[in-house]
Every structure is written in structure tokens, then in C-alpha cells.
Amino acid sequence: MNTSESVAQVKRMGTAVAFFLYPICAGFAFAVHPNLTSLSIQQEISGRIAEFHGNQLLHFGHFLMVVAVPLLIVVAIHFMDLLRSKNAWLGFIGGMLAVTGAIILAVDKGALCLVPSAFDTLSEVDFRSLTPGIEVMFKNKGWLWLLWLLPLLPIGFVIQSIGLVRSNVISRRYSIPILIGSILMVNPDIDIIGLVATIIFGTGFIPYAFRLMQISPKVAIPSSHHLAAHDQRS
């Protein structure tokens, strides 16, 4: 295997790993949220603090969501590549929105999740004195207004998924669960809906990851032509 084929195989396998790991990371992060089955959104600052304060498992779940950001970017770029010849504008516009939203997700989890984990290292007296600061963080004050742009992430994937379904560049047994999961992610931060959406994502992402691993090593990031040909054989 020459150098170009080696690079091609690494790119292909890396893309497959992104599809495989994302639903696992996101599924764990949603599953460890307190009051998971609640359909109400916690507004009181005391309730928000009670959810994260001293909850190391939740902090780890949020860390996994930061790790998931580059995985989402790889997925969005892969969809852009698949849609180059069919529904290219849906692939491009959706991809740009999804990548921007993924960056906002990293900001969200860094500011509102990883930073509060540092607060847990303080004594209870010192921690309670931070309540006004924690409150303005969760209300997205200052430049944290950028976090209101987080819906760009699922909206971008909805647009790309519509392109995938319409163009049929990959089998609909993958693209339809991806579309349904993306639509469910456009919700007002209800954890149980996010978990259900992630499970549905997994039914499309994980089988697709294994399919990518089966593509010829000479194909770097498989095009719609290679994927369609592989679907016909399987």
C-alpha cells in the first residue's frame, strides 16, 4: 500500500470512527442528566445548581460532548462531500450551519458545564457566594448571547439530511433515521427528547460507520458514486 492509499484509508476510517463514537458520547451525556424523564425545562437557578453541583458523572458527560464536537464537524463535512453533485446547496448551507453550531456547542459546554465543574472544587461557603455569577452565566449574559445560536447545529443537520433523503446518495435506512434524529434535536433543551434523538441517530450512524469501513481502501472519503455502488451490492 503506497502513501496515498494509506492516507486514504486513515481518512475513511477516521470518518467511520466519528459516525460510530458520536451517538455513544451524546447518548451517555444525555442519559446521566438528573430528572431525565421530566418534560419541563429547569428555569430556577437553585434547580440548575442542584443538577450540576457535585455531580461528577454529569461533568464527565459534558466533557464527552466537548469531545463530540470535532466528530460532528467531520460528519457535517462528510455530508457536504456526499452532496457535491446532488443537492449541493443543501449540503453546503446545512454544513456551514452545522459546523457553526458545533463550535457554539463547544462554547456552551465549556462555559456552562466545564467551568461550573471547577466551582465544585470550592468550599460550600465560597461556592454559595458565586450564585449571582452562576445565574448570569445560565441567562447567557454578556457575550454568552452567542449560545442562543446553538439551534444552528440541528437545523444544519436537518437541511443536510433532507438533501441526503432527496438525492438518495446513501441508503434511506441511514438517511431517514439521521433526518428524524436531527428534527428531534430542534427542541428546547429537553434531555429525554435529546436521548431519544441520539438513539435514533445511532440506528443510522453506527451501521453507516461499519459500511464505511467496508469500502475499498483505495477510496479516501467515499463519494456518492462509491456509496451507491456499495449499496447495490449489499
C-alpha positions in Angstrom: 0.0 0.0 0.0 1.5 3.3 -1.1 1.4 6.6 0.9 -1.7 8.0 -0.9 -3.6 4.8 -0.2 -2.5 4.8 3.4 -3.8 8.4 3.8 -7.0 7.5 2.1 -7.6 4.6 4.5 -6.9 6.8 7.5 -9.4 9.4 6.3 -12.0 6.8 5.6 -11.5 5.0 9.0 -11.4 8.4 10.8 -14.8 9.3 9.3 -16.2 5.9 10.3 -15.0 6.4 13.8 -16.7 9.8 14.0 -20.0 8.3 13.0 -19.6 5.4 15.5 -18.5 7.4 18.5 -20.8 10.4 18.3 -24.1 8.6 19.3 -22.2 6.8 22.1 -20.8 10.1 23.6 -24.0 12.0 23.2 -26.2 9.1 24.4 -24.1 8.8 27.6 -24.2 12.6 28.2 -28.0 12.8 27.9 -28.6 9.6 29.9 -26.7 10.8 33.0 -28.8 14.0 33.4 -30.8 14.3 36.6 -34.6 14.1 36.2 -34.2 12.7 32.8 -37.8 11.8 32.2 -39.0 15.4 33.0 -40.5 17.3 30.1 -40.2 20.7 31.9 -37.2 23.0 31.4 -35.5 24.0 34.7 -35.5 27.8 35.0 -34.8 28.4 38.6 -31.1 29.0 39.3 -31.3 26.9 42.5 -32.6 24.0 40.5 -29.9 24.4 37.9 -27.2 24.4 40.6 -28.7 21.3 42.2 -28.4 19.5 38.9 -24.7 20.0 38.4 -23.2 20.8 41.8 -21.1 17.8 42.9 -22.4 15.6 40.0 -19.1 14.3 38.7 -20.9 11.9 36.3 -22.7 14.8 34.7 -19.5 16.7 34.4 -17.9 13.8 32.6 -20.9 13.6 30.3 -20.5 17.2 29.4 -16.8 16.6 28.7 -17.8 13.9 26.3 -20.0 16.4 24.5 -16.9 18.6 24.0 -15.1 15.6 22.6 -18.1 15.1 20.3 -17.7 18.5 18.7 -14.9 17.5 16.2 -16.8 14.3 15.5 -19.9 16.4 14.4 -17.7 18.6 12.2 -16.3 15.5 10.5 -19.8 14.2 9.9 -21.0 17.6 8.5 -18.1 17.8 6.1 -18.7 14.2 5.0 -22.3 15.0 4.2 -21.2 18.1 2.3 -18.9 15.9 0.2 -21.7 13.4 -0.5 -24.0 16.1 -1.7 -21.5 17.8 -4.0 -23.2 16.5 -7.2 -26.8 16.3 -6.0 -28.5 18.9 -3.7 -25.1 20.6 -3.3 -26.6 23.8 -1.9 -28.4 21.8 0.8 -25.1 20.1 1.7 -23.2 23.4 1.7 -25.6 25.6 3.6 -26.5 22.8 6.0 -22.9 22.0 6.5 -21.9 25.6 7.3 -24.8 25.9 9.8 -23.9 22.6 11.4 -20.2 23.4 11.7 -21.0 26.9 13.2 -23.5 25.2 15.6 -20.9 22.6 16.6 -18.5 25.4 17.6 -21.3 27.0 19.6 -21.8 23.7 21.3 -18.2 23.6 22.4 -18.6 27.1 23.8 -21.8 26.1 25.5 -20.3 23.0 27.2 -17.1 24.8 28.0 -18.7 27.8 29.6 -21.8 26.4 31.3 -20.6 22.9 32.1 -16.8 22.6 32.4 -16.4 26.0 34.2 -19.1 25.1 36.8 -17.2 21.8 37.4 -14.3 24.0 38.6 -16.6 25.7 41.0 -17.2 22.3 42.7 -13.6 22.4 44.0 -14.5 25.3 46.3 -15.8 25.1 49.8 -19.6 25.3 50.2 -19.3 28.8 51.7 -17.2 30.0 48.7 -19.5 28.2 46.2 -22.7 29.9 47.5 -21.1 33.3 47.1 -20.8 32.6 43.4 -24.6 32.2 42.9 -25.1 35.6 41.3 -22.2 34.9 38.8 -23.7 31.4 38.0 -27.1 33.0 37.4 -25.8 35.4 34.8 -24.0 32.6 33.1 -27.1 30.5 32.8 -29.0 33.5 31.5 -26.4 33.9 28.7 -25.4 37.5 29.7 -22.6 39.4 28.0 -21.0 37.6 25.1 -22.7 34.4 26.1 -25.6 35.6 24.0 -23.8 33.6 21.3 -25.2 30.4 22.9 -28.7 31.4 21.6 -27.2 30.4 18.2 -26.9 26.7 19.3 -30.1 25.6 17.3 -28.0 26.2 14.1 -26.4 22.8 14.8 -29.6 20.6 14.5 -31.0 22.9 11.8 -27.9 22.4 9.7 -28.2 18.7 10.0 -31.9 18.8 9.2 -31.0 20.6 5.9 -28.3 18.2 5.1 -30.5 15.2 5.9 -33.2 16.4 3.6 -30.6 16.6 0.9 -29.5 13.0 1.7 -33.1 11.7 1.6 -33.9 13.6 -1.6 -30.8 12.6 -3.5 -30.6 9.0 -2.2 -26.8 9.2 -2.3 -26.8 6.8 0.7 -29.4 4.3 1.6 -32.5 5.6 3.3 -32.1 3.1 6.0 -29.3 5.5 7.1 -30.6 8.9 5.9 -34.1 8.7 7.3 -33.0 8.0 11.0 -30.5 10.8 10.6 -33.3 13.2 9.5 -35.6 12.1 12.3 -32.9 12.5 14.9 -32.0 15.9 13.6 -35.6 17.1 13.7 -36.0 15.9 17.3 -32.8 17.7 18.3 -34.6 21.0 17.5 -36.2 21.1 20.9 -36.0 23.5 23.9 -33.2 21.6 25.8 -35.4 18.7 27.0 -33.0 15.9 27.9 -35.3 12.9 27.3 -36.0 14.1 23.8 -32.3 14.6 23.2 -31.7 11.0 24.3 -34.4 9.6 22.1 -33.0 11.6 19.2 -29.5 10.3 19.9 -30.7 6.7 19.9 -32.4 7.3 16.5 -29.2 8.8 15.3 -27.3 5.7 16.4 -29.6 3.5 14.2 -28.3 5.4 11.2 -24.8 6.5 12.2 -23.4 3.2 13.6 -24.5 0.9 10.7 -23.2 3.6 8.3 -19.9 3.6 10.1 -19.5 -0.1 9.6 -20.4 0.3 5.9 -17.7 3.0 5.5 -15.2 0.5 7.0 -16.1 -2.0 4.2 -15.3 0.4 1.3 -12.2 -0.3 -0.7 -9.0 1.1 1.0 -8.3 3.0 -2.3 -11.3 5.3 -1.6 -10.4 8.1 0.7 -13.7 9.7 1.7 -16.2 7.7 -0.4 -18.3 9.7 -2.9 -21.9 9.2 -3.6 -20.9 7.1 -6.5 -18.9 4.7 -4.4 -21.6 4.5 -1.7 -24.4 3.9 -4.2 -22.4 1.2 -5.8 -21.8 -0.4 -2.5 -25.5 -0.2 -1.6 -26.4 -2.1 -4.8 -24.0 -4.9 -3.9 -25.3 -5.2 -0.2 
